[in-house]
Amino acid sequence: MQLIWEGFVEALRLLLGGDEALYEIALRSLWVSGLALAIAVVLGIPLGGLIALTSFWGRRLTVTVVNTGMAAPPVVVGLLVALFLTRSGPLGEFRLLYSNWAMVIAQVIIALPIMTGLSLAALQQLDVGLRQQIAALGANRLQAFFCQLREIRVALLAAVMAAFGAVISEVGAVMMVGGNIKGQTQVLTGAIVQETRMGRFANAIALAIILVSLAFTANLVLTAIQQQGRRV
């Protein structure tokens, strides 16, 4: 308990003391995870809609692949991204390995199946009669798609929260492709691992508290939006 208390005290000291290194790491974490989440949302929702609302050969296999992606081990994602970005890899000429962009790519690959799979599942649960009613009102495909998204907005926000939780807490993949370089690619999860390995448990606990606080704040905002207008 003494160690945990020291962690809380250290977290307050770092936050209130305006520790530049801490804020840099926290902002980098938010930038990497926020950008990855935004890309996953922009790509995942339309992709989930395309799979859910169209019939094509291999659809069942595609859904299986998406669902498998939702459970893909992050270290495997990190390995694949590293292989593609290494100098001898297909994308080696861009020299993205051990950069913030490499971490964004890895987190997009982690978050994209979550957004796609949960969007797909939510759209499949909609009543067929609703789709027929929307079509009867003369809506084109794009208008019908947005109408259906409005109906599943609560589930979509839940998907966003799940995807954000997956990327903000990720450590294996980001360390493999980012390198956990202090002042350049180190994020909160990597910093926690490093502080723990060095035996600086108070600092590690402080960073963990800050990470959980960021995740809680983001989910608090998303939950408020999700539950807006709903009575408990």
C-alpha positions in Angstrom: 0.0 0.0 0.0 2.9 2.3 0.8 4.2 1.9 -2.8 0.8 2.6 -4.3 0.5 5.7 -2.1 3.9 6.9 -3.2 2.7 6.4 -6.8 -0.3 8.7 -6.3 1.9 11.3 -4.6 4.4 11.1 -7.5 1.6 11.4 -10.1 0.4 14.6 -8.4 3.9 16.0 -8.2 4.5 15.3 -11.8 1.2 16.7 -12.9 1.2 19.8 -10.7 4.9 20.4 -11.2 4.4 20.8 -14.9 6.9 18.0 -15.8 7.7 18.6 -19.5 8.8 15.1 -20.2 5.6 13.7 -18.7 3.4 16.0 -20.8 5.4 15.2 -23.9 4.9 11.5 -23.4 1.2 12.0 -22.6 0.6 14.2 -25.6 2.4 11.8 -27.8 0.3 8.9 -26.6 -2.9 10.9 -27.3 -1.7 12.0 -30.7 -0.7 8.5 -31.8 -3.8 6.8 -30.4 -6.1 9.6 -31.4 -4.9 9.6 -35.0 -5.0 5.8 -35.3 -8.6 5.8 -33.9 -9.7 8.5 -36.3 -8.4 6.6 -39.3 -9.9 3.4 -38.0 -13.3 5.0 -37.6 -13.2 6.7 -41.0 -12.3 3.4 -42.7 -14.0 0.9 -40.4 -17.6 2.1 -40.4 -18.0 2.2 -44.2 -16.2 -1.1 -44.5 -18.5 -2.7 -41.9 -21.5 -1.2 -43.8 -20.3 -2.6 -47.1 -19.9 -6.1 -45.7 -23.2 -6.0 -43.8 -25.4 -4.5 -46.5 -24.1 -6.2 -49.6 -24.0 -9.8 -50.8 -20.9 -11.1 -52.5 -19.0 -14.3 -52.9 -16.8 -15.0 -49.9 -18.8 -12.8 -47.6 -18.8 -15.4 -44.8 -15.0 -15.8 -45.1 -14.6 -12.0 -45.0 -16.6 -11.7 -41.8 -14.5 -14.5 -40.3 -11.3 -12.6 -41.2 -12.7 -9.4 -39.6 -13.7 -11.3 -36.4 -10.3 -12.9 -36.3 -8.7 -9.5 -36.6 -10.5 -8.4 -33.6 -8.7 -11.0 -31.6 -5.3 -10.8 -33.3 -2.4 -10.6 -30.8 -0.9 -7.1 -30.9 2.6 -8.6 -30.9 1.8 -10.4 -34.2 0.6 -7.0 -35.6 3.8 -5.4 -34.4 5.9 -8.2 -36.1 4.1 -7.8 -39.4 4.3 -4.1 -39.4 8.0 -4.3 -38.5 8.7 -6.7 -41.3 7.0 -4.4 -43.8 8.8 -1.3 -42.6 12.3 -2.7 -42.1 14.9 -1.6 -44.6 14.7 -4.9 -46.5 10.8 -4.8 -46.4 8.4 -3.7 -49.0 8.0 -0.2 -47.4 11.6 0.1 -46.1 12.4 3.0 -48.5 10.0 5.2 -46.5 12.2 4.7 -43.3 9.1 4.7 -41.0 10.4 2.0 -38.6 11.0 3.4 -35.1 8.9 6.5 -35.7 5.6 7.8 -34.5 4.0 6.9 -37.9 5.0 3.3 -37.5 3.1 3.3 -34.1 0.1 4.9 -35.8 0.1 2.2 -38.5 0.3 -0.6 -36.0 -2.6 0.9 -33.9 -4.7 1.4 -37.0 -4.3 -2.3 -37.8 -5.4 -3.1 -34.2 -8.4 -0.8 -34.1 -9.7 -1.3 -37.7 -11.1 -4.8 -37.2 -12.8 -3.7 -34.0 -14.5 -0.8 -35.7 -15.4 -2.9 -38.7 -16.6 -5.9 -36.8 -18.7 -4.1 -34.3 -20.2 -1.8 -37.0 -21.0 -4.9 -39.1 -22.6 -6.7 -36.2 -24.7 -3.7 -35.2 -26.0 -3.1 -38.8 -26.8 -6.8 -39.2 -29.1 -6.6 -36.1 -31.2 -3.9 -37.6 -34.8 -4.9 -38.6 -35.1 -5.6 -42.3 -38.4 -3.8 -42.2 -36.5 -0.6 -41.3 -34.4 -0.9 -44.4 -37.5 -1.5 -46.5 -39.2 1.6 -45.0 -36.1 3.8 -45.7 -36.0 2.5 -49.3 -39.8 3.1 -49.7 -39.3 6.8 -48.7 -37.0 7.2 -51.7 -33.6 7.3 -50.0 -30.6 6.5 -52.2 -28.0 4.1 -50.9 -25.8 6.7 -49.3 -28.8 8.3 -47.5 -30.1 4.9 -46.4 -26.7 4.1 -45.0 -26.5 7.2 -42.9 -30.1 6.6 -41.7 -29.0 3.2 -40.5 -25.9 4.6 -38.9 -28.1 7.0 -36.9 -30.1 4.0 -35.7 -27.0 2.2 -34.4 -25.2 5.3 -33.0 -25.1 4.0 -29.5 -23.4 0.8 -30.7 -21.0 2.8 -32.8 -19.9 4.9 -29.9 -19.4 1.7 -27.9 -17.2 0.5 -30.8 -15.2 3.7 -30.7 -14.7 3.3 -26.9 -13.6 -0.3 -27.4 -11.1 0.6 -30.2 -9.7 3.5 -28.2 -9.2 1.3 -25.2 -7.4 -1.2 -27.4 -4.9 1.3 -28.8 -4.3 3.6 -25.8 -3.3 0.6 -23.7 -1.3 -1.2 -26.4 2.4 -1.8 -25.5 3.8 -4.8 -27.4 3.2 -3.6 -30.9 4.1 0.0 -30.3 7.4 -0.9 -28.7 8.3 -3.3 -31.5 7.7 -0.7 -34.3 8.4 2.5 -32.3 11.4 1.3 -30.3 10.3 3.2 -27.1 12.9 5.9 -27.7 12.9 8.5 -25.0 12.0 11.9 -26.3 11.0 10.6 -29.7 8.7 7.5 -29.7 8.1 6.8 -26.1 4.4 6.7 -25.1 2.9 6.1 -21.7 2.7 2.3 -21.9 6.3 2.1 -23.0 7.4 4.5 -20.3 5.6 2.3 -17.7 7.4 -0.8 -18.8 10.8 1.0 -18.8 10.3 2.5 -15.3 9.2 -0.9 -14.0 12.3 -2.6 -15.4 14.5 0.0 -13.8 12.8 -0.5 -10.4 11.3 3.0 -10.3 7.9 1.7 -9.2 6.6 5.0 -7.9 7.2 6.6 -11.3 5.6 3.6 -13.0 2.6 3.8 -10.8 2.3 7.6 -11.5 2.5 7.0 -15.2 -0.1 4.2 -14.9 -2.5 6.5 -13.0 -2.1 9.2 -15.7 -2.8 6.6 -18.5 -5.9 5.4 -16.7 -7.0 8.9 -16.1 -6.7 9.8 -19.8 -8.6 6.7 -20.8 -11.3 7.4 -18.2 -11.7 11.0 -19.3 -12.0 10.1 -23.0 -14.5 7.4 -22.2 -16.4 9.7 -19.9 -16.9 12.2 -22.8 -17.8 9.4 -25.2 -20.3 7.9 -22.7 -21.9 11.3 -22.1 -22.4 11.7 -25.9 -23.6 8.1 -26.2 -26.2 8.4 -23.4 -27.3 11.9 -24.3 -31.1 12.1 -24.2 -31.5 8.6 -22.7 -33.1 8.2 -19.3 -31.6 5.9 -16.7 
